[in-house]
Amino acid sequence: MAERRSPAAAFAARFEAASAGGGPRLAEIPFLTQIDLRVDPKSPAAERIGTAIGVPLPLEPGTAVRGGDLTVLWLGPDEWLLLGPDGAAPGLVERLTEAAAGEPVSVVDVSAQRTTLVVAGERARDVLAHGCALDLHPRVFGPGRCAQTTLARAGVVLVAGEDGFRMLVRSSFAAYVAEWLLDASLEYVTPPAGEAAPA
């Protein structure tokens, strides 16, 4: 069996070098479980699903709710994205399907569709502001907020956390976005004496 390789695996060393230079911390969190859920939020199924996963489905647009090792992102009036640890998809899909109890619900494992890139630290917002039109000020887009948006013209799902941001990026765009993040971080990286900033 072939070894799994994440979409941004080739950037690990460059992310580490850029992060060590005092700039924003860049990293990839590979292989997160990602389940797309479509259900009428007013239906009994939606309530049962919230109970089954231990996290109520957020109803306020652009919000993210965390419970245990699961995060639920509001993507639309009847759509959520559930994020969990690697390997959790089969059990999570089973719980969602059982909670639906035959009601019209769509549960799709989209884990292979995207990878997760992290931009954290003091200058994280500055880096993202180079290519994202959202107002990222903490009063507007602080922890617990999420949005489908574009970063440098690539579609991403952006999630704000306590120390920075997670970006869910389509696997086919991961290298492009990783390269862009490294470039946008350059002005915030302080290279060791006599060395150039990481490229």
C-alpha positions as CSV (number, residue, x, y, z in Angstrom):
1,M,0.0,0.0,0.0
2,A,1.4,3.4,-1.0
3,E,2.2,5.8,1.8
4,R,-0.2,8.8,2.1
5,R,1.4,12.1,1.2
6,S,-0.4,15.4,2.1
7,P,-0.8,18.1,-0.6
8,A,1.6,20.5,1.1
9,A,4.1,17.9,2.5
10,A,6.9,19.4,0.2
11,F,6.6,22.7,2.1
12,A,7.2,21.4,5.6
13,A,10.8,22.4,5.8
14,R,10.2,25.9,4.3
15,F,7.3,26.5,6.6
16,E,9.5,25.6,9.6
17,A,12.3,27.9,8.4
18,A,10.0,30.8,7.8
19,S,8.4,30.3,11.2
20,A,11.8,30.2,12.9
21,G,12.6,33.6,11.5
22,G,10.2,35.4,13.8
23,G,7.5,35.7,11.2
24,P,4.1,34.1,11.3
25,R,3.9,30.4,12.1
26,L,3.1,28.5,8.9
27,A,2.2,24.8,9.0
28,E,0.0,22.1,7.5
29,I,-2.4,19.9,9.4
30,P,-2.9,17.0,7.0
31,F,-5.6,14.5,6.7
32,L,-8.3,16.1,8.9
33,T,-11.7,14.4,8.7
34,Q,-14.1,16.7,6.8
35,I,-17.8,15.8,6.5
36,D,-20.2,18.0,4.5
37,L,-23.6,18.0,6.1
38,R,-26.8,19.3,4.5
39,V,-30.0,19.2,6.6
40,D,-33.0,21.5,7.3
41,P,-31.9,23.3,10.5
42,K,-35.5,23.4,11.7
43,S,-36.0,19.6,11.3
44,P,-36.0,17.1,14.1
45,A,-33.0,15.5,12.3
46,A,-30.9,18.6,12.9
47,E,-31.5,18.5,16.6
48,R,-30.8,14.7,16.8
49,I,-27.6,15.2,14.8
50,G,-26.4,17.9,17.3
51,T,-27.1,15.5,20.2
52,A,-25.4,12.6,18.4
53,I,-22.2,14.5,17.8
54,G,-22.2,16.4,21.1
55,V,-22.0,19.8,19.3
56,P,-25.2,21.8,18.3
57,L,-25.2,22.9,14.7
58,P,-24.4,26.6,14.7
59,L,-27.3,28.7,13.2
60,E,-25.6,32.1,13.1
61,P,-24.0,32.7,9.7
62,G,-20.2,32.5,9.6
63,T,-19.8,30.9,13.0
64,A,-17.8,27.8,14.2
65,V,-18.6,25.8,17.3
66,R,-16.1,23.4,18.9
67,G,-16.8,20.4,21.1
68,G,-14.2,17.8,22.1
69,D,-12.2,17.0,19.0
70,L,-14.9,18.1,16.6
71,T,-15.5,21.6,15.1
72,V,-18.7,22.4,13.2
73,L,-18.5,25.3,10.6
74,W,-21.6,27.1,9.3
75,L,-21.3,27.2,5.5
76,G,-24.8,28.1,4.5
77,P,-28.4,28.2,5.7
78,D,-28.6,24.4,5.5
79,E,-25.0,23.4,5.2
80,W,-22.2,22.7,7.7
81,L,-18.7,21.3,7.5
82,L,-17.7,19.0,10.4
83,L,-13.9,18.8,11.1
84,G,-12.4,16.0,13.2
85,P,-9.2,14.1,13.6
86,D,-7.7,11.8,11.0
87,G,-9.5,8.5,10.8
88,A,-12.7,9.7,12.3
89,A,-14.8,9.8,9.1
90,P,-16.3,6.3,9.1
91,G,-17.6,6.6,12.7
92,L,-18.8,10.2,12.2
93,V,-20.7,9.4,9.0
94,E,-22.3,6.4,10.8
95,R,-23.5,8.6,13.7
96,L,-24.8,11.3,11.4
97,T,-26.7,8.8,9.2
98,E,-28.2,7.1,12.2
99,A,-29.3,10.4,13.7
100,A,-31.0,11.4,10.4
101,A,-33.3,8.4,10.9
102,G,-34.5,8.4,7.3
103,E,-35.1,12.1,7.0
104,P,-33.7,13.9,4.0
105,V,-30.1,14.6,5.0
106,S,-26.9,14.6,2.9
107,V,-23.8,13.3,4.6
108,V,-20.6,13.3,2.3
109,D,-17.1,12.5,3.3
110,V,-15.0,15.3,1.6
111,S,-11.8,14.7,3.6
112,A,-9.7,14.1,0.5
113,Q,-10.9,17.3,-1.1
114,R,-8.9,19.8,1.0
115,T,-6.0,20.1,3.3
116,T,-5.6,22.5,6.2
117,L,-2.9,25.3,6.3
118,V,-2.2,27.3,9.4
119,V,-1.2,30.9,9.7
120,A,-0.6,31.8,13.3
121,G,1.2,34.3,15.5
122,E,1.3,38.1,15.9
123,R,1.4,38.9,12.2
124,A,-1.0,36.3,10.9
125,R,-3.7,38.9,10.0
126,D,-1.1,41.1,8.2
127,V,-0.1,38.2,6.0
128,L,-3.6,37.3,5.1
129,A,-4.6,40.9,4.5
130,H,-2.2,40.9,1.5
131,G,-4.6,38.6,-0.4
132,C,-7.9,38.4,1.4
133,A,-10.7,41.0,1.1
134,L,-12.3,40.2,4.4
135,D,-12.1,42.5,7.4
136,L,-9.9,40.3,9.6
137,H,-9.9,42.7,12.6
138,P,-10.5,40.6,15.8
139,R,-13.7,42.6,16.5
140,V,-15.2,41.5,13.2
141,F,-13.5,38.1,12.5
142,G,-12.2,36.8,15.8
143,P,-12.2,33.3,17.3
144,G,-15.3,31.4,16.5
145,R,-15.8,32.9,13.1
146,C,-15.5,31.3,9.7
147,A,-16.1,32.2,6.1
148,Q,-15.9,30.9,2.6
149,T,-13.7,33.4,0.8
150,T,-10.7,33.8,-1.5
151,L,-7.1,34.2,-0.7
152,A,-4.9,35.3,-3.6
153,R,-7.8,34.3,-5.9
154,A,-7.9,30.7,-4.5
155,G,-11.1,29.6,-2.8
156,V,-10.6,28.8,0.9
157,V,-12.6,28.2,4.0
158,L,-11.1,30.5,6.6
159,V,-11.5,29.7,10.3
160,A,-10.3,32.1,13.1
161,G,-8.8,30.7,16.2
162,E,-7.2,32.1,19.4
163,D,-3.7,32.2,17.9
164,G,-4.4,32.6,14.2
165,F,-6.2,31.0,11.3
166,R,-6.8,27.7,9.7
167,M,-7.4,27.6,6.0
168,L,-9.1,24.7,4.3
169,V,-7.7,24.7,0.8
170,R,-8.5,22.4,-2.1
171,S,-5.8,19.9,-2.6
172,S,-5.1,21.0,-6.1
173,F,-4.5,24.6,-4.9
174,A,-2.4,23.7,-1.8
175,A,1.0,24.2,-3.4
176,Y,-0.1,27.5,-4.9
177,V,-1.4,28.8,-1.6
178,A,1.6,27.5,0.4
179,E,3.9,29.3,-2.0
180,W,1.9,32.5,-1.7
181,L,1.9,32.4,2.1
182,L,5.7,32.0,2.1
183,D,6.0,35.0,-0.2
184,A,3.6,37.1,1.8
185,S,5.4,36.3,5.0
186,L,8.8,37.4,3.8
187,E,8.6,40.9,5.1
188,Y,7.9,39.7,8.6
189,V,10.8,37.2,8.7
190,T,14.1,38.2,10.3
191,P,16.9,36.0,8.8
192,P,19.9,35.1,10.8
193,A,22.9,37.5,10.3
194,G,24.5,37.1,7.0
195,E,21.6,35.0,5.5
196,A,18.8,35.9,3.2
197,A,15.2,35.5,4.2
198,P,13.8,32.1,3.3
199,A,12.3,31.9,-0.2
